[in-house]
Amino acid sequence: MDIEIGKVHTQIHEASQNEEDTPLKKKLNEFGKILTVIIGVICALVWPINLKYFLAWDYVDGWPRNFRFSFEKWTYYFEIAVALAVAAIPEGLPAVITTCLALGTRKMAQKNALVRKLSSVETLGCTTVICFVKTGTLATNQMAVANIVAMGHSTGAIRKFNVEGTTYNPFDGRIQDWPAGHINANLQMIAKVAAICNDAGVKQSGHHFVANGIPTEAALKVMVEKMGLPSGFDHYSSSECDDVLSCCQVWNKSERRIATLEFDRDRKSMGVIGAVENLLARSSFVQLLDGSTVVLDESTKGKILDSLEEMSKNALRCLGFAFKDDLPNEFATYNGDHDHLAHELLLNPSNYFSIESKLIFVGFAGIRDPPRQEVHQAIEDCRAAGIRVIVITGDNRKTAEAICHEIAVFGPNEDFSSRSLTGKEFMERADQKKHLRHGGGLLFSRAEPRHKQEIVRLLKDDGEVVAMAGEGVNDAPALKLADIGIAMGIAGTETSCIGARMDDVGPWSECRCNSDIVPWCQSGRHPCNIGLAGFQVQLIRNLYMISSNIGEVASIFLTFVLGIPEGLIPVQLLWVNLVTDGPPATTLGFNPPDRDIMKKPPRQSDDSLVNAWTLFHYLGWQLLEFSSCGIRMAPSLALT
């Protein structure tokens, strides 16, 4: 439980302990309590009104004498009270709600959404905020290196190469102005680091190339293939190497990996591949074009950071390369118990900072994770539907801001400085809720799992109905805590699916959670928002069903007050509620949604089931129901 997976599991467990009822369940519970009180009062009034029929006294000289009690009359009016309770309770309402939510579930299944809980359909219709995780959700997560930045002949000299191609196919495009066959020592080191400090792979499946492992690392291996091999590696037989990643295999044959210092979010690096700004902070030297090493001065560091910022503004994720060739002797001690070089210090991650110090910086690569084509329109649709969009990513701030510009979370000339924060900056703010209430889209970059979970928690505490879309292991705690967690079921991880209430189960190549989110919200709004006779009606507040019950109560109650025979006995009332009320109301769920259903703001989770306006409608429909009931009962009363 002390490792990172254990911490994620703990966060998921804590989130499951804080699960709340869905907005629909809360409303039904409140409505049930109110209805119970009303029914209890009405039923209790039956005895005082009809007290004279089963309880009486003879008065002698003004004093009550000869007390009389009729048990038969008492049980008769008890049956009347039961009849009133039957008339008041909409027995068909749970069946109608379940049926309509099931219809919504079926429609969502047709749109590649697997709903784990039926009530999640209605919750999605109430969604007011959607938190998107960029990688794999807003972006394709099919990485490709777009630029390589290497060192020049002297300190402060920077060289930049443009890399063509957007797939994992090593033969898709080339590196512009590349010195093929005459790769200098600096470029060789970049290729060596990218190939050896890398656990990913690329396989060919038919005409497609698929990444095995982390997509970012797979993109680096494709870059190495496009770089080719320098002269002097001709002694390696091409027949011994895989055709897809032959250059990477040559580099791995020429060098031996001693140990892997795994990635963590504090160092933001794995081995010697890591975030550029973090590597620069731990680098003391820089390698020049000819392979010589010089001290990394502030001027060179400034030019590297300027190039980093320029690439980040172009929505490129930048990874730096560095190495260290003067490891202390204790790290090269042979351990006779195992067939590899190791040391006890490597077993403690807290030592990695000291190991990864005084590095020699060699360059960095800009990796593009293009946004999905349909994202821009999905963001616009969310905005039109009154749903706020929040983007959470682990990327560099500049890269994340460029992506948000591209997908229209921020306008082209919009000042978003107050709406773009790193996860650490947000956690240190004293006015966190005030920041989350900021109108328009929000961006959180360099976000950790606990940051995502805290953002969701604060939004829920502020009364928002939060949907969270993600696909990684580190998204699972936030997915579990959100009102509606949406996992990329095919392309995502199994852990994210455990924490979610919905899965995108479309084909891997068509997993478009972001483009489907608005149609899913429409499917969630539709069962609870049906157009009827020109009025906008909530199905769970269905005027037809509840007004019919009010009419039944009024007709039965008034007949007792007026002293005339009841029009309906309890069995007949039950027949009316279950047969003549339920099925007609259920058919409303088959009506098509209103054309402007997604142009209206989402329903508020704290809306009462019956407000003043709907009560006015109830009374109007009740008068019509009672009038028609009276007209139908008139012949029977006349015959009686």
C-alpha positions as CSV (number, residue, x, y, z in Angstrom):
1,M,0.0,0.0,0.0
2,D,3.0,2.3,0.2
3,I,3.8,2.1,-3.5
4,E,2.1,4.5,-6.0
5,I,-0.5,1.9,-7.1
6,G,-1.3,1.3,-3.5
7,K,-1.8,5.1,-3.0
8,V,-4.1,5.2,-6.0
9,H,-6.1,2.3,-4.6
10,T,-6.4,4.1,-1.2
11,Q,-7.7,7.3,-3.0
12,I,-10.2,5.2,-4.9
13,H,-11.4,3.6,-1.7
14,E,-11.7,6.9,0.1
15,A,-13.7,8.3,-2.8
16,S,-16.1,5.3,-2.7
17,Q,-16.8,6.0,0.9
18,N,-17.9,9.5,0.0
19,E,-20.4,8.4,-2.7
20,E,-23.6,10.5,-2.6
21,D,-27.0,9.8,-3.9
22,T,-27.7,10.9,-7.4
23,P,-29.7,14.1,-8.0
24,L,-32.7,12.0,-9.1
25,K,-32.6,9.8,-5.9
26,K,-32.3,12.9,-3.7
27,K,-35.3,14.5,-5.4
28,L,-37.4,11.3,-5.1
29,N,-36.5,10.9,-1.4
30,E,-37.5,14.5,-0.7
31,F,-40.7,14.1,-2.7
32,G,-41.5,10.9,-0.9
33,K,-41.1,12.6,2.5
34,I,-43.4,15.4,1.5
35,L,-45.9,13.1,0.0
36,T,-45.9,11.0,3.2
37,V,-46.7,14.0,5.3
38,I,-49.5,15.1,3.0
39,I,-51.1,11.7,2.8
40,G,-50.8,11.3,6.6
41,V,-52.7,14.6,7.1
42,I,-55.4,13.8,4.6
43,C,-55.9,10.3,6.0
44,A,-56.0,11.6,9.6
45,L,-58.7,14.1,8.6
46,V,-61.0,11.2,7.6
47,W,-61.9,10.4,11.3
48,P,-62.6,13.9,12.6
49,I,-64.8,14.6,9.6
50,N,-66.8,11.4,9.9
51,L,-66.6,11.1,13.7
52,K,-70.4,11.4,14.1
53,Y,-71.0,8.3,12.1
54,F,-69.2,5.8,14.3
55,L,-68.9,7.7,17.6
56,A,-71.9,9.3,19.3
57,W,-73.5,10.3,22.6
58,D,-77.1,10.9,23.8
59,Y,-77.4,14.2,25.6
60,V,-79.5,14.4,28.7
61,D,-79.9,17.8,30.4
62,G,-77.0,19.1,28.3
63,W,-74.6,16.3,29.4
64,P,-73.4,13.4,27.2
65,R,-75.0,10.0,28.1
66,N,-75.2,6.6,26.5
67,F,-71.9,6.5,24.6
68,R,-72.2,4.6,21.3
69,F,-69.4,3.2,19.2
70,S,-69.8,1.4,15.8
71,F,-66.9,-0.8,15.0
72,E,-68.3,-1.5,11.6
73,K,-68.5,2.2,10.7
74,W,-65.0,2.7,12.1
75,T,-63.5,0.0,9.9
76,Y,-65.4,1.4,6.9
77,Y,-63.8,4.8,7.3
78,F,-60.5,3.1,7.8
79,E,-61.0,1.6,4.3
80,I,-61.7,5.1,3.1
81,A,-58.4,6.4,4.5
82,V,-56.6,3.5,2.7
83,A,-58.4,4.5,-0.5
84,L,-57.2,8.1,-0.1
85,A,-53.6,6.8,0.4
86,V,-53.9,4.6,-2.7
87,A,-55.3,7.6,-4.7
88,A,-52.5,9.9,-3.5
89,I,-49.5,7.6,-4.1
90,P,-48.4,7.5,-7.8
91,E,-47.6,3.8,-7.8
92,G,-46.6,3.8,-11.4
93,L,-44.0,6.6,-11.0
94,P,-41.1,4.3,-10.1
95,A,-41.9,2.1,-13.1
96,V,-42.2,5.0,-15.4
97,I,-38.8,6.5,-14.3
98,T,-37.1,3.1,-14.5
99,T,-38.5,2.5,-18.0
100,C,-37.5,5.9,-19.3
101,L,-34.0,5.7,-17.8
102,A,-33.6,2.3,-19.4
103,L,-34.6,3.8,-22.7
104,G,-31.9,6.4,-22.2
105,T,-29.4,3.7,-21.4
106,R,-30.3,1.9,-24.6
107,K,-29.9,5.0,-26.7
108,M,-26.5,5.7,-25.0
109,A,-25.4,2.1,-25.7
110,Q,-26.1,2.7,-29.4
111,K,-23.6,5.6,-29.1
112,N,-20.9,3.4,-27.6
113,A,-21.6,4.3,-23.9
114,L,-21.8,1.5,-21.4
115,V,-23.7,2.7,-18.3
116,R,-22.9,0.8,-15.1
117,K,-25.7,2.5,-13.0
118,L,-29.1,3.3,-14.3
119,S,-29.3,6.5,-12.3
120,S,-26.2,7.8,-14.1
121,V,-28.3,8.6,-17.1
122,E,-30.2,11.2,-15.2
123,T,-27.0,12.4,-13.5
124,L,-25.4,13.0,-16.9
125,G,-28.4,15.1,-17.9
126,C,-27.8,17.3,-14.8
127,T,-24.1,17.8,-15.5
128,T,-23.0,21.4,-15.1
129,V,-19.2,20.9,-15.3
130,I,-17.1,18.5,-17.4
131,C,-13.5,17.9,-16.4
132,F,-11.5,16.6,-19.4
133,V,-8.1,14.9,-19.1
134,K,-6.2,16.0,-22.2
135,T,-4.1,12.9,-23.0
136,G,-6.1,10.2,-24.6
137,T,-9.4,12.1,-24.3
138,L,-9.1,15.5,-25.9
139,A,-5.9,14.4,-27.7
140,T,-5.3,11.3,-29.8
141,N,-2.5,10.0,-27.5
142,Q,-0.8,9.0,-30.8
143,M,2.5,10.8,-30.3
144,A,4.9,11.9,-32.9
145,V,8.2,13.9,-32.6
146,A,7.8,17.2,-34.5
147,N,11.1,18.9,-33.6
148,I,14.6,18.0,-32.4
149,V,16.7,20.6,-30.6
150,A,20.5,19.9,-30.5
151,M,23.6,21.8,-29.4
152,G,25.8,23.6,-31.9
153,H,29.6,24.2,-32.2
154,S,29.8,26.6,-29.3
155,T,27.9,27.4,-26.1
156,G,24.7,29.2,-26.8
157,A,24.4,27.7,-30.3
158,I,21.1,25.9,-30.8
159,R,20.2,23.8,-33.8
160,K,16.6,22.8,-34.6
161,F,15.4,20.0,-37.0
162,N,11.8,19.5,-38.2
163,V,10.6,16.0,-38.2
164,E,7.9,14.9,-40.7
165,G,5.2,12.3,-40.0
166,T,2.4,12.0,-37.5
167,T,2.2,8.2,-37.0
168,Y,4.2,5.4,-35.5
169,N,5.4,4.4,-38.9
170,P,9.2,4.9,-39.0
171,F,9.0,5.3,-42.7
172,D,6.3,8.1,-42.5
173,G,8.3,11.2,-43.4
174,R,11.9,12.2,-42.7
175,I,13.9,14.7,-40.8
176,Q,14.5,17.9,-42.8
177,D,18.1,19.0,-43.4
178,W,19.3,15.8,-41.7
179,P,23.0,14.8,-42.2
180,A,22.3,11.2,-43.0
181,G,25.4,9.0,-42.4
182,H,27.3,11.8,-40.9
183,I,25.6,12.2,-37.6
184,N,27.8,14.1,-35.1
185,A,28.5,13.1,-31.6
186,N,25.8,15.3,-30.0
187,L,23.1,13.8,-32.3
188,Q,24.4,10.3,-31.6
189,M,24.0,10.8,-27.9
190,I,20.4,12.0,-28.4
191,A,19.7,8.8,-30.4
192,K,21.5,6.6,-27.9
193,V,19.5,8.1,-24.9
194,A,16.2,7.9,-26.7
195,A,16.8,4.3,-27.8
196,I,18.3,2.8,-24.6
197,C,16.4,4.6,-21.9
198,N,13.1,3.5,-23.4
199,D,10.8,0.5,-22.7
200,A,8.3,1.0,-25.5
201,G,8.0,-0.8,-28.8
202,V,6.3,-0.5,-32.2
203,K,4.8,-3.4,-34.0
204,Q,3.3,-3.5,-37.5
205,S,-0.3,-4.8,-37.7
206,G,-1.4,-5.0,-41.3
207,H,-0.8,-1.6,-42.8
208,H,-0.9,0.1,-39.4
209,F,1.9,0.6,-36.8
210,V,0.9,0.3,-33.2
211,A,2.8,1.4,-30.0
212,N,3.4,-1.1,-27.2
213,G,4.0,0.7,-23.9
214,I,4.0,4.5,-23.3
215,P,3.1,6.4,-26.5
216,T,5.6,9.1,-25.7
217,E,8.5,6.6,-25.5
218,A,7.2,4.9,-28.7
219,A,7.4,8.3,-30.5
220,L,11.1,8.6,-29.4
221,K,11.9,5.2,-30.8
222,V,10.3,6.2,-34.1
223,M,12.5,9.4,-34.0
224,V,15.6,7.2,-33.6
225,E,14.7,5.2,-36.7
226,K,14.3,8.4,-38.7
227,M,17.6,9.6,-37.5
228,G,19.3,6.5,-38.8
229,L,22.8,5.2,-37.8
230,P,26.1,7.0,-38.1
231,S,29.0,5.6,-40.0
232,G,30.9,3.0,-38.1
233,F,27.9,0.8,-37.3
234,D,28.2,-1.2,-40.5
235,H,29.4,-4.3,-38.6
236,Y,25.9,-4.8,-37.2
237,S,24.0,-7.2,-39.5
238,S,20.6,-5.9,-40.5
239,S,19.3,-9.4,-40.6
240,E,19.8,-9.7,-36.8
241,C,17.5,-6.7,-36.2
242,D,13.8,-6.2,-36.4
243,D,12.8,-4.3,-39.6
244,V,10.6,-1.8,-37.7
245,L,13.0,-0.7,-34.9
246,S,16.4,-1.9,-36.4
247,C,18.3,1.3,-35.4
248,C,17.0,1.1,-31.8
249,Q,18.2,-2.5,-31.6
250,V,21.6,-1.6,-32.8
251,W,22.0,1.1,-30.1
252,N,20.8,-1.5,-27.5
253,K,23.4,-3.9,-28.7
254,S,26.2,-1.3,-28.5
255,E,25.4,-0.3,-25.0
256,R,24.1,-2.0,-21.9
257,R,21.5,-0.7,-19.5
258,I,22.7,-1.0,-16.0
259,A,19.6,0.1,-14.1
260,T,16.4,2.0,-14.5
261,L,15.5,4.9,-12.2
262,E,11.8,4.8,-12.6
263,F,9.7,7.9,-13.3
264,D,8.1,9.8,-10.5
265,R,6.1,13.0,-10.5
266,D,8.6,14.8,-8.1
267,R,11.6,14.4,-10.4
268,K,9.5,14.3,-13.6
269,S,12.1,12.1,-15.2
270,M,12.8,8.4,-15.9
271,G,16.4,7.4,-16.0
272,V,17.8,10.3,-18.1
273,I,14.7,11.2,-20.0
274,G,12.6,13.9,-18.4
275,A,11.0,17.3,-18.4
276,V,13.4,19.8,-19.9
277,E,13.2,22.4,-17.2
278,N,13.7,19.8,-14.5
279,L,16.7,18.3,-16.3
280,L,18.3,21.7,-16.8
281,A,18.0,22.4,-13.1
282,R,20.0,19.2,-12.4
283,S,22.5,19.7,-15.3
284,S,25.9,21.3,-14.8
285,F,27.3,20.7,-18.3
286,V,26.3,20.7,-21.9
287,Q,27.6,18.6,-24.8
288,L,28.5,20.4,-28.0
289,L,28.2,19.3,-31.6
290,D,31.7,17.6,-31.6
291,G,31.0,15.7,-28.4
292,S,33.0,18.0,-26.1
293,T,31.6,18.9,-22.7
294,V,31.5,22.5,-21.4
295,V,30.0,24.1,-18.4
296,L,26.3,25.0,-18.8
297,D,26.3,28.8,-18.3
298,E,23.2,31.0,-17.8
299,S,23.3,32.2,-21.4
300,T,23.1,28.8,-22.9
301,K,20.4,27.8,-20.4
302,G,18.4,30.9,-21.3
303,K,18.5,30.0,-25.0
304,I,17.4,26.5,-24.3
305,L,14.5,27.7,-22.2
306,D,13.5,30.2,-24.9
307,S,13.5,27.4,-27.4
308,L,11.5,25.3,-25.0
309,E,8.9,28.1,-24.5
310,E,8.5,28.6,-28.3
311,M,7.9,24.9,-28.9
312,S,5.5,24.7,-25.9
313,K,3.5,27.6,-27.4
314,N,3.1,25.5,-30.5
315,A,1.4,22.7,-28.4
316,L,4.5,20.5,-28.3
317,R,5.3,18.3,-25.3
318,C,9.0,18.7,-24.7
319,L,11.3,16.0,-23.3
320,G,15.0,16.5,-22.6
321,F,17.9,14.2,-22.9
322,A,21.0,14.1,-20.6
323,F,23.6,11.6,-19.4
324,K,26.2,11.1,-16.8
325,D,29.4,9.1,-17.4
326,D,31.2,9.6,-14.1
327,L,29.0,7.6,-11.7
328,P,30.6,7.0,-8.3
329,N,32.3,3.6,-7.9
330,E,29.7,2.3,-5.5
331,F,27.0,2.3,-8.3
332,A,29.2,0.0,-10.4
333,T,29.8,-2.6,-7.7
334,Y,29.0,-6.1,-8.9
335,N,26.4,-7.9,-7.0
336,G,27.3,-11.6,-7.0
337,D,23.7,-12.7,-6.1
338,H,22.3,-11.3,-9.4
339,D,23.5,-11.2,-12.9
340,H,23.6,-7.5,-13.3
341,L,25.2,-4.3,-11.9
342,A,23.3,-2.9,-9.0
343,H,23.7,-1.3,-5.6
344,E,21.5,-1.0,-2.5
345,L,21.3,2.8,-3.1
346,L,19.3,2.2,-6.2
347,L,16.6,0.5,-4.2
348,N,15.7,3.8,-2.5
349,P,14.1,6.4,-4.8
350,S,15.0,9.2,-2.5
351,N,18.6,8.7,-3.7
352,Y,17.7,9.4,-7.3
353,F,18.1,13.1,-6.9
354,S,21.7,12.7,-5.9
355,I,22.4,10.3,-8.7
356,E,20.7,12.5,-11.3
357,S,22.9,15.5,-10.4
358,K,25.6,17.3,-12.4
359,L,24.2,15.8,-15.6
360,I,25.4,16.6,-19.1
361,F,22.6,18.1,-21.1
362,V,22.5,17.1,-24.8
363,G,19.2,18.4,-26.3
364,F,15.5,17.8,-26.3
365,A,12.6,16.7,-28.6
366,G,9.2,18.4,-29.1
367,I,6.4,15.8,-29.3
368,R,3.1,16.6,-30.8
369,D,-0.1,15.0,-29.4
370,P,-2.7,16.4,-31.9
371,P,-6.2,17.1,-30.6
372,R,-8.9,15.0,-32.0
373,Q,-10.7,16.5,-34.9
374,E,-14.1,16.6,-33.3
375,V,-13.0,18.2,-30.1
376,H,-13.5,21.8,-31.2
377,Q,-17.1,21.3,-32.0
378,A,-17.7,19.3,-28.8
379,I,-16.4,22.2,-26.7
380,E,-18.7,24.6,-28.6
381,D,-21.6,22.3,-28.0
382,C,-20.8,22.0,-24.3
383,R,-20.7,25.8,-24.0
384,A,-24.1,26.1,-25.9
385,A,-25.6,23.5,-23.5
386,G,-24.6,25.6,-20.4
387,I,-21.9,23.1,-19.4
388,R,-18.5,24.5,-18.2
389,V,-15.3,22.8,-19.5
390,I,-12.3,22.3,-17.3
391,V,-9.1,20.8,-18.8
392,I,-6.7,18.9,-16.5
393,T,-3.3,17.7,-17.8
394,G,0.2,16.8,-16.6
395,D,1.7,18.7,-19.5
396,N,3.8,21.9,-19.4
397,R,1.6,25.0,-18.9
398,K,2.6,26.6,-22.3
399,T,1.9,23.4,-24.1
400,A,-1.5,23.0,-22.4
401,E,-2.5,26.6,-23.1
402,A,-1.6,26.1,-26.8
403,I,-3.8,23.0,-26.9
404,C,-6.7,24.9,-25.2
405,H,-6.4,27.7,-27.7
406,E,-6.5,25.2,-30.5
407,I,-9.7,23.4,-29.2
408,A,-11.5,26.7,-28.3
409,V,-11.4,26.3,-24.5
410,F,-9.9,29.8,-24.7
411,G,-10.6,32.4,-27.4
412,P,-7.8,33.5,-29.8
413,N,-7.3,36.9,-28.2
414,E,-8.6,36.0,-24.7
415,D,-6.7,36.9,-21.5
416,F,-6.7,33.6,-19.6
417,S,-3.9,34.4,-17.2
418,S,-6.2,34.1,-14.3
419,R,-7.7,30.9,-15.5
420,S,-4.6,28.9,-16.2
421,L,-2.8,27.4,-13.1
422,T,-0.5,24.5,-12.4
423,G,-1.8,22.0,-9.9
424,K,0.7,23.1,-7.3
425,E,-0.3,26.8,-7.7
426,F,-4.0,25.9,-7.3
427,M,-3.4,23.8,-4.2
428,E,-1.5,26.7,-2.6
429,R,-4.3,29.2,-3.2
430,A,-6.5,30.3,-0.4
431,D,-9.5,31.1,-2.7
432,Q,-9.8,27.8,-4.4
433,K,-13.6,27.8,-4.7
434,K,-13.7,31.3,-5.9
435,H,-11.2,30.4,-8.7
436,L,-13.4,27.4,-9.7
437,R,-16.4,29.7,-9.9
438,H,-14.7,31.7,-12.6
439,G,-16.8,31.9,-15.7
440,G,-15.6,30.2,-18.9
441,G,-13.1,27.4,-19.3
442,L,-10.3,26.6,-16.8
443,L,-7.0,24.9,-17.3
444,F,-4.9,23.0,-14.7
445,S,-1.4,21.9,-16.0
446,R,1.2,19.8,-14.3
447,A,-1.6,18.2,-12.4
448,E,-1.1,15.2,-10.1
449,P,-3.7,12.6,-9.2
450,R,-4.4,14.2,-5.8
451,H,-4.8,17.6,-7.6
452,K,-7.5,16.1,-9.9
453,Q,-9.4,14.6,-7.0
454,E,-9.2,17.8,-5.0
455,I,-10.6,19.8,-8.0
456,V,-13.5,17.4,-8.3
457,R,-14.2,17.5,-4.6
458,L,-14.3,21.3,-4.4
459,L,-16.6,21.5,-7.4
460,K,-19.0,19.0,-5.8
461,D,-18.9,20.9,-2.5
462,D,-19.8,24.0,-4.4
463,G,-23.0,22.4,-5.6
464,E,-21.9,21.5,-9.1
465,V,-22.8,18.2,-10.8
466,V,-19.4,17.0,-12.1
467,A,-18.6,14.7,-14.9
468,M,-15.0,13.5,-15.3
469,A,-13.6,12.0,-18.5
470,G,-10.2,10.2,-18.3
471,E,-8.4,7.0,-19.3
472,G,-5.3,6.6,-17.1
473,V,-4.5,4.9,-13.8
474,N,-3.9,8.3,-12.2
475,D,-7.4,9.4,-13.3
476,A,-9.2,6.7,-11.4
477,P,-9.5,8.5,-8.0
478,A,-11.1,11.5,-9.6
479,L,-13.3,9.3,-11.8
480,K,-14.6,7.6,-8.7
481,L,-15.2,10.8,-6.8
482,A,-17.0,12.6,-9.6
483,D,-20.8,12.4,-9.9
484,I,-20.4,10.7,-13.2
485,G,-17.0,9.2,-14.2
486,I,-16.5,8.4,-17.9
487,A,-13.7,6.1,-18.8
488,M,-12.2,5.3,-22.2
489,G,-13.1,1.7,-22.0
490,I,-11.2,0.4,-24.9
491,A,-8.2,2.7,-25.2
492,G,-8.0,3.4,-21.5
493,T,-6.8,1.4,-18.5
494,E,-8.7,-1.2,-16.5
495,T,-8.2,0.8,-13.4
496,S,-9.9,3.9,-14.8
497,C,-12.9,1.7,-15.7
498,I,-13.1,0.5,-12.1
499,G,-13.6,4.0,-10.9
500,A,-16.0,5.1,-13.6
501,R,-19.8,4.8,-13.9
502,M,-19.7,4.9,-17.7
503,D,-17.4,3.5,-20.3
504,D,-16.7,4.5,-23.9
505,V,-16.8,1.1,-25.5
506,G,-16.5,2.1,-29.1
507,P,-13.8,0.6,-31.4
508,W,-10.3,1.7,-30.4
509,S,-9.8,3.8,-33.5
510,E,-13.2,5.5,-32.9
511,C,-12.9,6.2,-29.1
512,R,-14.2,9.7,-29.1
513,C,-15.4,10.4,-25.6
514,N,-15.2,14.1,-26.2
515,S,-17.4,14.2,-29.3
516,D,-19.9,11.7,-27.8
517,I,-20.2,13.6,-24.5
518,V,-22.8,16.0,-25.7
519,P,-25.0,13.4,-27.4
520,W,-24.7,11.4,-24.1
521,C,-25.8,14.5,-22.2
522,Q,-28.8,14.8,-24.6
523,S,-29.7,11.2,-23.9
524,G,-29.5,11.9,-20.2
525,R,-31.7,15.1,-20.5
526,H,-34.2,13.5,-22.8
527,P,-35.9,11.0,-20.5
528,C,-36.4,13.7,-17.9
529,N,-37.4,16.5,-20.3
530,I,-40.2,15.8,-22.6
531,G,-42.2,18.3,-24.6
532,L,-46.0,17.9,-24.1
533,A,-48.7,20.2,-25.5
534,G,-46.3,23.0,-25.9
535,F,-45.2,22.9,-22.3
536,Q,-41.7,21.9,-21.1
537,V,-42.4,19.2,-18.7
538,Q,-40.2,17.2,-16.4
539,L,-41.1,13.5,-16.7
540,I,-40.3,12.9,-13.0
541,R,-42.7,15.7,-12.2
542,N,-45.1,14.3,-14.8
543,L,-48.2,16.5,-14.9
544,Y,-50.3,13.7,-16.4
545,M,-49.5,11.2,-13.7
546,I,-49.4,13.4,-10.5
547,S,-52.3,15.6,-11.5
548,S,-54.3,12.5,-12.1
549,N,-53.5,11.4,-8.6
550,I,-54.5,14.8,-7.2
551,G,-57.8,14.5,-9.1
552,E,-58.5,11.1,-7.6
553,V,-57.8,12.4,-4.1
554,A,-60.0,15.4,-4.6
555,S,-62.9,13.4,-6.0
556,I,-62.7,10.8,-3.2
557,F,-62.2,13.3,-0.4
558,L,-65.0,15.6,-1.5
559,T,-67.5,12.8,-1.7
560,F,-66.8,12.0,1.9
561,V,-67.0,15.6,2.9
562,L,-70.3,16.1,1.1
563,G,-71.7,12.8,2.4
564,I,-72.4,11.2,-1.0
565,P,-71.3,7.7,-1.9
566,E,-67.7,7.3,-3.0
567,G,-67.1,7.1,-6.8
568,L,-64.3,4.6,-6.7
569,I,-63.5,1.8,-4.3
570,P,-59.8,1.1,-3.4
571,V,-59.4,-1.7,-6.0
572,Q,-60.7,0.5,-8.7
573,L,-58.3,3.3,-7.6
574,L,-55.4,0.8,-7.8
575,W,-56.5,-0.2,-11.3
576,V,-56.5,3.5,-12.4
577,N,-53.0,4.1,-10.9
578,L,-51.3,1.1,-12.3
579,V,-53.1,0.6,-15.7
580,T,-54.7,3.8,-16.9
581,D,-52.0,6.1,-15.5
582,G,-48.7,4.2,-15.9
583,P,-48.6,3.0,-19.5
584,P,-49.8,6.4,-21.0
585,A,-47.1,8.2,-19.0
586,T,-44.5,5.7,-20.0
587,T,-45.1,6.4,-23.7
588,L,-43.9,9.9,-23.1
589,G,-40.4,8.4,-22.9
590,F,-40.6,7.4,-26.5
591,N,-41.2,10.9,-27.7
592,P,-38.3,12.5,-29.6
593,P,-36.3,15.1,-27.6
594,D,-37.1,18.8,-28.0
595,R,-35.1,20.4,-30.7
596,D,-33.6,23.0,-28.4
597,I,-33.0,20.6,-25.5
598,M,-29.2,21.2,-25.6
599,K,-29.5,24.9,-25.9
600,K,-30.9,25.2,-22.4
601,P,-28.9,25.2,-19.2
602,P,-28.8,21.9,-17.3
603,R,-31.2,21.2,-14.5
604,Q,-29.9,22.2,-11.1
605,S,-29.3,19.3,-8.8
606,D,-30.9,21.2,-5.9
607,D,-34.2,21.9,-7.8
608,S,-37.2,20.7,-5.9
609,L,-39.4,18.1,-7.5
610,V,-42.5,20.3,-7.1
611,N,-42.0,24.1,-7.2
612,A,-44.6,26.9,-7.4
613,W,-44.9,26.9,-11.2
614,T,-45.4,23.1,-11.5
615,L,-47.9,23.2,-8.6
616,F,-49.9,25.8,-10.6
617,H,-49.9,23.4,-13.5
618,Y,-50.9,20.5,-11.2
619,L,-53.9,22.5,-9.9
620,G,-55.0,23.4,-13.5
621,W,-54.8,19.8,-14.7
622,Q,-56.4,18.6,-11.5
623,L,-59.5,20.8,-12.1
624,L,-59.8,19.4,-15.6
625,E,-59.4,15.9,-14.3
626,F,-61.9,16.4,-11.5
627,S,-64.4,18.1,-13.9
628,S,-64.2,15.2,-16.4
629,C,-64.4,12.7,-13.5
630,G,-67.5,14.5,-12.3
631,I,-69.1,14.4,-15.7
632,R,-68.4,10.7,-16.0
633,M,-69.8,10.0,-12.5
634,A,-73.0,12.1,-13.0
635,P,-75.1,9.3,-14.6
636,S,-74.1,6.8,-11.8
637,L,-75.0,9.4,-9.1
638,A,-78.3,10.0,-10.7
639,L,-79.1,6.3,-10.8
640,T,-78.1,6.0,-7.2
